[in-house]
Amino acid sequence: MVCTNPEGIMKIPIAKTQFSDRVDAELVKVVRSGWVAQGPKVKELEEKLAGYTGARHAVAVSTGTAALHLAILAYGLTEGDEVIMPSFSFIATANAVVYAGLRPVFCDIDPVTYNIDPDVIETLITERTRAIMPVHQFGMPCDMTKIAQIAGRHDIKIIEDAACALGSLYNGVPIGKTTGIACFSFHPRKTITTAEGGMITTDDISVADRLFRLRNHGDNSSGLSTGKSPGFPDQYGILGFNYRMSDVHAVLGLDQIDRLEEFTVSRNNIAARYNERLRDMDCLQLPVIPEDNDRCNFQSYLLRLRSDAPLSRDELVSRLLVRGIGTKQGIPPIHLQSIYTEKVGRVRLPVTEEVAYDSFFLPIFPALTDREFDYIIGTLRKVLA
Ligand SMILES: Cc1ncc(COP(=O)(O)O)c(C=O)c1O
């Protein structure tokens, strides 16, 4: 839907990127350096991300989807293997599994955190289950303790879809420090962006080695030490891909990663203020703010509209858009997409379906001004009066 504003008051996007002024000069430097493809800036971003998350290895790739695809291949999962995942996710989560010839098995979610429900996971395990793919949805950390216990009991892998979760903490530890593999996206709606891009973290050197090869047609040689392009290898060894990130993209990420903490604190403040100002509205279910050592980065702010609200969710979204407020319906469940019903048949996921059809997003980004914030609150209240 197009976001128009007939009253000419304000037009607020659902998300907004924020680069420092110095990024222009950094971009020009890279463009003029003679090395615009994967090179020193990508390596620097990998080192910074490993440093931030505490992961031993970080592998940059072209998108978050590519990160998920390579994670599956790096674990040697093969055709027909099953991966348990939520359906309440962006379609890329399941697509990556299907690219590798595996079968997604959709699991229902918790109605409060919107993350995969660990109590349901175990009921879905079969002799073909090889991995669980929890999604830290909108940055909310999944219950990784329970998920790790289940994975341990059944000897299956964990691939975290952390596309939205850079900056979030689980038990005080950054998402990305994992016993399995974690995959991030740097799409512009995420907490930091490289325009398009992704990153994979792992502590396992042999997995990291496979990932470095897989992203570059099986070849892990690099011209970084000599400053010259390396020659062709005698043998490529494995069937790889061109999932490389370029230095032009990496320099955008380098501009932002040092500000990740500032961005995350700012997103948390906005989420807390939304919750405070909307607390008395009985027709809304507000997102939870984690306590203790967990932190959600509030990559998105998703609310549910209760069934006794004065208008439908779709009507509410239309009215907000007309008033210039960037919003969207909650994510369409993957298991109801025809390409997936054809593949895996019809499954019933009651919580997923409820949340998908009664939820909507409000704008959240670090540069949101107080005026914009007040306008969003005032408009939402008026529309729901
Ligand atoms: C949960 C989830 N997984 C995977 C992806 C895919 O990331 P990308 O768009 O960088 O390929 C996204 C991106 O929106 C996402 O939200």
The ligand as an SDF file (V2000), in Angstrom:
LIG
                    3D

 16 16  0  0  0  0  0  0  0  0999 V2000
   13.7040  -13.7300   10.0010 C   0  0  0  0  0  0  0  0  0  0  0  0
   14.4020  -13.4550    8.7020 C   0  0  0  0  0  0  0  0  0  0  0  0
   15.1360  -14.4270    8.1400 N   0  0  0  0  0  0  0  0  0  0  0  0
   15.8210  -14.2150    7.0050 C   0  0  0  0  0  0  0  0  0  0  0  0
   15.7920  -13.0090    6.3490 C   0  0  0  0  0  0  0  0  0  0  0  0
   16.5190  -12.8480    5.0590 C   0  0  0  0  0  0  0  0  0  0  0  0
   17.4800  -11.8330    5.0670 O   0  0  0  0  0  0  0  0  0  0  0  0
   17.8760  -11.0690    3.7250 P   0  0  0  0  0  0  0  0  0  0  0  0
   16.7440  -10.1910    3.3310 O   0  0  0  0  0  0  0  0  0  0  0  0
   19.1040  -10.2980    4.0970 O   0  0  0  0  0  0  0  0  0  0  0  0
   18.1650  -12.1190    2.6970 O   0  0  0  0  0  0  0  0  0  0  0  0
   15.0530  -11.9570    6.9040 C   0  0  0  0  0  0  0  0  0  0  0  0
   15.0330  -10.6470    6.2510 C   0  0  0  0  0  0  0  0  0  0  0  0
   14.1710   -9.8760    6.2100 O   0  0  0  0  0  0  0  0  0  0  0  0
   14.3210  -12.1880    8.1060 C   0  0  0  0  0  0  0  0  0  0  0  0
   13.5780  -11.2360    8.6750 O   0  0  0  0  0  0  0  0  0  0  0  0
  1  2  1  0
  2  3  1  0
  2 15  2  0
  3  4  2  0
  4  5  1  0
  5  6  1  0
  5 12  2  0
  6  7  1  0
  7  8  1  0
  8  9  2  0
  8 10  1  0
  8 11  1  0
 12 13  1  0
 12 15  1  0
 13 14  2  0
 15 16  1  0
M  END
$$$$
